[in-house]
Amino acid sequence: MELMIRHFSELSTAELYEIYKLRVAVFVVEQNCPYQEVDHADQVAYHVWLQDEEKIQAYARVLPPEEMFPEAAIGRVIAMKRRCGLGSEIVKAAIQVAKTRFSAETITIEAQTYARSLYEKLGFEQISEEFLEDGIPHIKMQLKL
């Protein structure tokens, strides 16, 4: 499995297509959630993914401070095979990107509530009550580095 890290400006057309195809398949189709999945934040983000010889197996994007929150942010986390460590691996890689590219001291996320334990195992703490985002329960969480 190969770790790929690219700023939006460095992505090839084929890479961007595969990222968008995956994100729409999971966040729009699988979760039956019609919303504008592709947004401006993609253009300032670092896109981080694990790929094998077949396709992207895990993905996350890392946003600079002030794009979504005052702090750096991680979002759009996907692991194609669940409960086998890919989710943790991609989040750890995204944390490293936030530290090295944005000198992050704190990272904020809006996690789907069902994934709380994944993030807690990596040191994130819940900082909000549960809320609905596009009809899906979420919580805001932070990691102090």
MDAnalysis code that builds the backbone (N, CA, C; Angstrom):
import MDAnalysis as mda
import numpy as np

u = mda.Universe.empty(435, n_residues=145, atom_resindex=np.repeat(np.arange(145), 3), trajectory=True)
u.add_TopologyAttr("name", ["N", "CA", "C"] * 145)
u.add_TopologyAttr("resid", np.arange(1, 146))
u.add_TopologyAttr("resname", ["MET", "GLU", "LEU", "MET", "ILE", "ARG", "HIS", "PHE", "SER", "GLU", "LEU", "SER", "THR", "ALA", "GLU", "LEU", "TYR", "GLU", "ILE", "TYR", "LYS", "LEU", "ARG", "VAL", "ALA", "VAL", "PHE", "VAL", "VAL", "GLU", "GLN", "ASN", "CYS", "PRO", "TYR", "GLN", "GLU", "VAL", "ASP", "HIS", "ALA", "ASP", "GLN", "VAL", "ALA", "TYR", "HIS", "VAL", "TRP", "LEU", "GLN", "ASP", "GLU", "GLU", "LYS", "ILE", "GLN", "ALA", "TYR", "ALA", "ARG", "VAL", "LEU", "PRO", "PRO", "GLU", "GLU", "MET", "PHE", "PRO", "GLU", "ALA", "ALA", "ILE", "GLY", "ARG", "VAL", "ILE", "ALA", "MET", "LYS", "ARG", "ARG", "CYS", "GLY", "LEU", "GLY", "SER", "GLU", "ILE", "VAL", "LYS", "ALA", "ALA", "ILE", "GLN", "VAL", "ALA", "LYS", "THR", "ARG", "PHE", "SER", "ALA", "GLU", "THR", "ILE", "THR", "ILE", "GLU", "ALA", "GLN", "THR", "TYR", "ALA", "ARG", "SER", "LEU", "TYR", "GLU", "LYS", "LEU", "GLY", "PHE", "GLU", "GLN", "ILE", "SER", "GLU", "GLU", "PHE", "LEU", "GLU", "ASP", "GLY", "ILE", "PRO", "HIS", "ILE", "LYS", "MET", "GLN", "LEU", "LYS", "LEU"])
u.atoms.positions = np.array([
    [0.856, -1.175, 0.000],
    [0.000, 0.000, 0.000],
    [0.899, 1.233, 0.000],
    [0.612, 2.164, -0.858],
    [1.429, 3.362, -1.001],
    [0.676, 4.581, -0.469],
    [1.358, 5.400, 0.342],
    [0.786, 6.641, 0.859],
    [1.064, 7.760, -0.129],
    [0.022, 8.456, -0.525],
    [0.141, 9.576, -1.460],
    [-0.300, 10.850, -0.742],
    [0.465, 11.922, -0.926],
    [0.134, 13.225, -0.343],
    [0.311, 14.257, -1.441],
    [-0.775, 14.952, -1.773],
    [-0.700, 15.945, -2.830],
    [-1.563, 17.155, -2.469],
    [-1.002, 18.326, -2.686],
    [-1.826, 19.530, -2.639],
    [-2.704, 19.510, -3.890],
    [-3.846, 20.160, -3.825],
    [-4.758, 20.196, -4.968],
    [-4.028, 20.571, -6.249],
    [-3.132, 21.558, -6.160],
    [-2.414, 22.041, -7.344],
    [-1.474, 20.990, -7.935],
    [-1.189, 19.947, -7.182],
    [-0.284, 18.891, -7.640],
    [-1.011, 17.658, -8.171],
    [-2.315, 17.602, -8.006],
    [-3.073, 16.425, -8.424],
    [-3.164, 16.333, -9.944],
    [-3.016, 15.127, -10.449],
    [-3.274, 14.917, -11.869],
    [-4.783, 14.856, -12.076],
    [-5.206, 15.002, -13.291],
    [-6.632, 14.901, -13.601],
    [-7.161, 13.527, -13.207],
    [-6.392, 12.484, -13.478],
    [-6.819, 11.128, -13.141],
    [-6.938, 10.944, -11.630],
    [-5.993, 11.484, -10.867],
    [-6.060, 11.374, -9.405],
    [-7.285, 12.110, -8.866],
    [-7.515, 13.322, -9.347],
    [-8.674, 14.093, -8.897],
    [-9.973, 13.369, -9.232],
    [-10.049, 12.796, -10.412],
    [-11.229, 12.036, -10.811],
    [-11.475, 10.869, -9.850],
    [-10.433, 10.106, -9.542],
    [-10.582, 8.948, -8.647],
    [-11.002, 9.388, -7.246],
    [-10.453, 10.490, -6.760],
    [-10.835, 11.019, -5.442],
    [-12.304, 11.406, -5.436],
    [-12.724, 12.176, -6.418],
    [-14.121, 12.615, -6.462],
    [-15.076, 11.441, -6.658],
    [-14.684, 10.492, -7.491],
    [-15.516, 9.310, -7.715],
    [-15.739, 8.561, -6.397],
    [-14.673, 8.378, -5.635],
    [-14.757, 7.687, -4.351],
    [-15.609, 8.470, -3.356],
    [-15.346, 9.755, -3.215],
    [-16.077, 10.553, -2.228],
    [-17.565, 10.618, -2.542],
    [-17.925, 10.802, -3.789],
    [-19.342, 10.843, -4.156],
    [-19.985, 9.476, -3.926],
    [-19.287, 8.396, -4.261],
    [-19.836, 7.052, -4.054],
    [-20.153, 6.802, -2.580],
    [-19.279, 7.269, -1.692],
    [-19.476, 7.016, -0.263],
    [-20.413, 8.044, 0.366],
    [-20.087, 9.333, 0.226],
    [-20.805, 10.359, 0.986],
    [-22.150, 10.758, 0.383],
    [-22.324, 10.596, -0.905],
    [-23.589, 10.972, -1.540],
    [-24.444, 9.732, -1.805],
    [-23.880, 8.742, -2.493],
    [-24.661, 7.571, -2.900],
    [-24.862, 6.601, -1.730],
    [-23.779, 6.084, -1.159],
    [-23.886, 5.082, -0.086],
    [-24.657, 5.618, 1.119],
    [-24.388, 6.872, 1.484],
    [-25.063, 7.440, 2.651],
    [-26.384, 8.126, 2.288],
    [-26.753, 8.035, 1.018],
    [-28.015, 8.604, 0.549],
    [-28.185, 10.036, 1.042],
    [-27.187, 10.862, 0.732],
    [-27.134, 12.215, 1.266],
    [-26.815, 13.207, 0.142],
    [-27.842, 13.733, -0.502],
    [-27.571, 14.687, -1.585],
    [-27.076, 16.034, -1.043],
    [-25.835, 16.351, -1.330],
    [-25.260, 17.642, -0.934],
    [-24.107, 17.945, -1.878],
    [-23.614, 19.166, -1.820],
    [-22.522, 19.588, -2.694],
    [-21.212, 19.032, -2.140],
    [-20.864, 17.827, -2.514],
    [-19.694, 17.136, -1.981],
    [-18.386, 17.806, -2.409],
    [-18.303, 18.237, -3.628],
    [-17.109, 18.920, -4.139],
    [-17.251, 20.394, -3.789],
    [-16.269, 20.927, -3.060],
    [-16.381, 22.323, -2.631],
    [-15.055, 23.064, -2.801],
    [-15.103, 24.358, -2.539],
    [-13.911, 25.204, -2.702],
    [-12.756, 24.754, -1.808],
    [-13.070, 24.190, -0.660],
    [-12.015, 23.785, 0.268],
    [-11.040, 22.796, -0.375],
    [-11.515, 22.030, -1.343],
    [-10.616, 21.098, -2.035],
    [-9.406, 21.810, -2.621],
    [-9.602, 23.031, -3.067],
    [-8.533, 23.751, -3.765],
    [-7.404, 24.214, -2.858],
    [-7.650, 24.278, -1.552],
    [-6.599, 24.690, -0.612],
    [-6.125, 23.517, 0.241],
    [-6.677, 22.350, -0.008],
    [-6.407, 21.168, 0.823],
    [-5.228, 20.352, 0.313],
    [-4.667, 19.595, 1.252],
    [-3.786, 18.492, 0.907],
    [-4.670, 17.245, 0.895],
    [-4.533, 16.456, -0.135],
    [-5.299, 15.235, -0.298],
    [-4.357, 14.073, 0.009],
    [-4.780, 13.219, 0.914],
    [-3.939, 12.149, 1.439],
    [-4.672, 10.834, 1.199],
    [-3.997, 9.870, 0.586],
    [-4.661, 8.595, 0.360],
    [-3.681, 7.446, 0.340],
    [-4.238, 6.277, 0.641],
    [-3.520, 5.015, 0.548],
    [-4.067, 4.288, -0.661],
    [-3.165, 3.834, -1.522],
    [-3.624, 3.109, -2.698],
    [-2.833, 1.832, -2.862],
    [-3.504, 0.838, -3.402],
    [-2.819, -0.381, -3.788],
    [-2.777, -0.409, -5.307],
    [-2.435, -1.542, -5.876],
    [-2.336, -1.609, -7.340],
    [-3.695, -1.437, -8.013],
    [-4.771, -1.598, -7.267],
    [-6.106, -1.505, -7.851],
    [-6.707, -0.098, -7.777],
    [-6.733, 0.482, -6.552],
    [-7.426, 1.767, -6.399],
    [-7.147, 2.376, -5.039],
    [-7.772, 3.510, -4.771],
    [-7.677, 4.170, -3.476],
    [-8.393, 3.310, -2.439],
    [-7.703, 3.017, -1.353],
    [-8.279, 2.196, -0.279],
    [-8.681, 3.030, 0.942],
    [-8.050, 4.204, 1.115],
    [-8.396, 5.106, 2.216],
    [-8.034, 6.524, 1.777],
    [-8.786, 7.491, 2.293],
    [-8.617, 8.875, 1.846],
    [-8.973, 9.834, 2.983],
    [-8.330, 10.993, 2.989],
    [-8.693, 12.119, 3.858],
    [-8.180, 13.390, 3.215],
    [-8.810, 14.509, 3.569],
    [-8.243, 15.788, 3.127],
    [-7.902, 16.600, 4.364],
    [-6.855, 17.412, 4.215],
    [-6.351, 18.225, 5.318],
    [-6.458, 19.686, 4.900],
    [-7.163, 20.454, 5.720],
    [-7.419, 21.861, 5.413],
    [-6.588, 22.774, 6.302],
    [-6.140, 23.895, 5.747],
    [-5.353, 24.838, 6.542],
    [-6.226, 25.567, 7.569],
    [-5.583, 26.153, 8.587],
    [-6.336, 26.968, 9.528],
    [-7.099, 28.067, 8.788],
    [-8.254, 28.408, 9.323],
    [-9.134, 29.464, 8.817],
    [-9.932, 29.078, 7.584],
    [-9.753, 27.880, 7.062],
    [-10.576, 27.454, 5.927],
    [-11.936, 26.964, 6.416],
    [-11.930, 26.108, 7.418],
    [-13.174, 25.578, 7.957],
    [-13.353, 25.982, 9.424],
    [-12.239, 25.964, 10.142],
    [-12.189, 26.324, 11.560],
    [-10.964, 27.213, 11.767],
    [-10.854, 27.843, 12.932],
    [-9.617, 28.596, 13.200],
    [-8.378, 27.704, 13.154],
    [-8.564, 26.408, 13.468],
    [-7.471, 25.447, 13.475],
    [-7.443, 24.677, 12.155],
    [-6.357, 23.950, 11.937],
    [-6.303, 23.019, 10.807],
    [-7.420, 21.995, 10.979],
    [-7.859, 21.401, 9.884],
    [-8.972, 20.458, 9.941],
    [-8.673, 19.239, 9.074],
    [-9.276, 18.130, 9.456],
    [-9.247, 16.900, 8.667],
    [-10.687, 16.541, 8.366],
    [-10.930, 16.123, 7.144],
    [-12.286, 15.746, 6.785],
    [-12.320, 14.769, 5.630],
    [-13.546, 14.385, 5.257],
    [-13.803, 13.474, 4.140],
    [-13.036, 12.161, 4.306],
    [-12.967, 11.668, 5.534],
    [-12.216, 10.446, 5.828],
    [-12.999, 9.228, 5.337],
    [-12.320, 8.398, 4.567],
    [-12.918, 7.185, 4.002],
    [-11.933, 6.032, 4.143],
    [-12.435, 4.898, 4.580],
    [-11.681, 3.643, 4.521],
    [-12.571, 2.646, 3.788],
    [-12.099, 2.142, 2.680],
    [-12.916, 1.235, 1.875],
    [-13.196, -0.074, 2.595],
    [-12.188, -0.618, 3.245],
    [-12.366, -1.836, 4.047],
    [-12.432, -1.381, 5.493],
    [-13.543, -1.640, 6.128],
    [-13.739, -1.138, 7.474],
    [-13.273, -2.154, 8.507],
    [-12.867, -1.626, 9.636],
    [-12.443, -2.415, 10.800],
    [-11.180, -3.240, 10.534],
    [-10.278, -2.693, 9.720],
    [-9.010, -3.393, 9.497],
    [-7.808, -2.460, 9.658],
    [-8.035, -1.272, 10.231],
    [-6.937, -0.364, 10.526],
    [-6.676, 0.711, 9.487],
    [-7.319, 0.648, 8.325],
    [-7.074, 1.664, 7.293],
    [-7.546, 3.043, 7.723],
    [-8.669, 3.113, 8.445],
    [-9.169, 4.401, 8.924],
    [-8.164, 5.064, 9.850],
    [-7.648, 4.312, 10.810],
    [-6.637, 4.855, 11.731],
    [-5.381, 5.269, 10.981],
    [-4.970, 4.448, 10.040],
    [-3.741, 4.736, 9.281],
    [-3.865, 6.037, 8.486],
    [-5.016, 6.238, 7.837],
    [-5.154, 7.447, 7.025],
    [-5.305, 8.686, 7.910],
    [-5.958, 8.560, 9.049],
    [-6.082, 9.704, 9.959],
    [-4.712, 10.058, 10.540],
    [-3.916, 9.054, 10.907],
    [-2.557, 9.327, 11.404],
    [-1.733, 10.059, 10.342],
    [-1.852, 9.635, 9.097],
    [-1.122, 10.301, 8.010],
    [-1.611, 11.741, 7.851],
    [-2.919, 11.953, 7.954],
    [-3.477, 13.305, 7.832],
    [-3.015, 14.197, 8.980],
    [-2.910, 13.640, 10.184],
    [-2.396, 14.406, 11.330],
    [-0.970, 14.859, 11.042],
    [-0.158, 13.959, 10.504],
    [1.233, 14.322, 10.160],
    [1.278, 15.433, 9.124],
    [0.405, 15.374, 8.131],
    [0.349, 16.429, 7.111],
    [-0.022, 17.762, 7.755],
    [-0.994, 17.761, 8.648],
    [-1.390, 19.005, 9.329],
    [-0.226, 19.577, 10.135],
    [0.542, 18.699, 10.777],
    [1.695, 19.155, 11.562],
    [2.795, 19.720, 10.662],
    [3.127, 19.003, 9.598],
    [4.269, 19.405, 8.778],
    [3.940, 20.535, 7.802],
    [2.758, 20.527, 7.218],
    [2.420, 21.523, 6.198],
    [1.815, 22.795, 6.787],
    [1.130, 22.675, 7.940],
    [0.439, 23.830, 8.519],
    [0.915, 24.159, 9.937],
    [1.948, 23.484, 10.431],
    [2.442, 23.677, 11.801],
    [1.299, 23.633, 12.808],
    [0.375, 22.725, 12.590],
    [-0.821, 22.634, 13.435],
    [-0.461, 22.285, 14.874],
    [-1.085, 22.992, 15.797],
    [-0.993, 22.675, 17.219],
    [-2.292, 22.054, 17.708],
    [-3.364, 22.313, 16.959],
    [-4.679, 21.751, 17.236],
    [-5.316, 21.397, 15.899],
    [-6.022, 20.277, 15.874],
    [-6.757, 19.860, 14.677],
    [-8.214, 19.675, 15.069],
    [-9.110, 20.228, 14.287],
    [-10.541, 20.108, 14.536],
    [-11.172, 19.275, 13.432],
    [-12.126, 18.451, 13.829],
    [-12.873, 17.650, 12.864],
    [-14.353, 17.701, 13.212],
    [-15.186, 17.443, 12.236],
    [-16.595, 17.153, 12.460],
    [-16.772, 15.696, 12.075],
    [-16.842, 14.842, 13.084],
    [-16.879, 13.397, 12.860],
    [-18.313, 12.885, 12.856],
    [-18.584, 11.932, 11.987],
    [-19.859, 11.239, 12.093],
    [-19.843, 10.514, 13.438],
    [-20.934, 10.647, 14.168],
    [-20.983, 10.157, 15.545],
    [-20.590, 8.688, 15.658],
    [-20.973, 7.873, 14.705],
    [-20.658, 6.443, 14.791],
    [-19.149, 6.185, 14.802],
    [-18.338, 7.141, 14.292],
    [-16.882, 6.957, 14.195],
    [-16.134, 7.564, 15.383],
    [-16.854, 8.018, 16.402],
    [-16.223, 8.674, 17.557],
    [-15.072, 7.841, 18.129],
    [-15.259, 6.554, 18.314],
    [-14.222, 5.736, 18.957],
    [-12.937, 5.690, 18.135],
    [-13.043, 5.694, 16.821],
    [-11.851, 5.734, 15.962],
    [-11.007, 6.953, 16.300],
    [-11.653, 8.104, 16.367],
    [-10.935, 9.352, 16.628],
    [-10.458, 9.440, 18.071],
    [-11.246, 8.942, 19.018],
    [-10.828, 8.961, 20.423],
    [-9.565, 8.133, 20.615],
    [-9.447, 7.009, 19.929],
    [-8.248, 6.167, 20.033],
    [-7.005, 6.900, 19.544],
    [-7.210, 7.916, 18.701],
    [-6.082, 8.690, 18.168],
    [-5.855, 9.980, 18.942],
    [-6.621, 10.170, 20.032],
    [-6.396, 11.312, 20.910],
    [-7.369, 12.468, 20.766],
    [-8.324, 12.375, 19.850],
    [-9.314, 13.440, 19.685],
    [-10.302, 13.401, 20.853],
    [-10.785, 14.578, 21.248],
    [-11.780, 14.694, 22.301],
    [-13.004, 15.418, 21.762],
    [-14.167, 14.956, 22.178],
    [-15.426, 15.580, 21.760],
    [-15.543, 16.954, 22.408],
    [-15.903, 17.976, 21.586],
    [-16.031, 19.336, 22.118],
    [-17.399, 19.949, 21.840],
    [-18.337, 19.156, 21.326],
    [-19.675, 19.685, 21.059],
    [-20.721, 18.625, 21.349],
    [-21.935, 19.077, 21.432],
    [-23.060, 18.154, 21.474],
    [-23.246, 17.590, 20.065],
    [-23.982, 16.512, 19.956],
    [-24.285, 15.944, 18.644],
    [-25.171, 16.907, 17.855],
    [-24.913, 16.999, 16.554],
    [-25.719, 17.837, 15.664],
    [-25.883, 17.119, 14.341],
    [-26.874, 17.556, 13.582],
    [-27.102, 16.967, 12.262],
    [-26.391, 17.796, 11.197],
    [-25.648, 17.131, 10.362],
    [-25.004, 17.749, 9.196],
    [-25.502, 16.970, 7.999],
    [-26.287, 17.618, 7.152],
    [-26.876, 16.950, 5.990],
    [-27.656, 15.694, 6.407],
    [-28.330, 15.778, 7.558],
    [-29.170, 14.689, 8.025],
    [-28.436, 13.557, 8.721],
    [-27.129, 13.685, 8.922],
    [-26.322, 12.634, 9.543],
    [-25.775, 13.165, 10.873],
    [-25.914, 12.390, 11.970],
    [-25.407, 12.831, 13.272],
    [-23.879, 12.989, 13.269],
    [-23.422, 14.136, 13.743],
    [-22.002, 14.466, 13.827],
    [-21.691, 15.025, 15.215],
    [-20.404, 15.035, 15.542],
    [-19.896, 15.743, 16.703],
    [-18.612, 16.459, 16.288],
    [-18.347, 17.572, 16.933],
    [-17.084, 18.263, 16.698],
    [-16.072, 17.693, 17.698],
    [-14.849, 17.441, 17.207],
    [-13.786, 16.892, 18.043],
    [-12.492, 17.649, 17.777],
    [-11.594, 17.647, 18.775],
    [-10.297, 18.291, 18.605],
    [-9.170, 17.400, 19.123],
    [-8.026, 17.574, 18.491],
    [-6.801, 16.927, 18.908],
    [-5.792, 18.019, 19.215],
    [-5.285, 18.042, 20.442],
    [-4.213, 18.976, 20.825],
    [-2.894, 18.260, 20.616],
    [-2.024, 18.871, 19.833],
    [-0.738, 18.236, 19.508],
    [0.352, 18.688, 20.466],
])
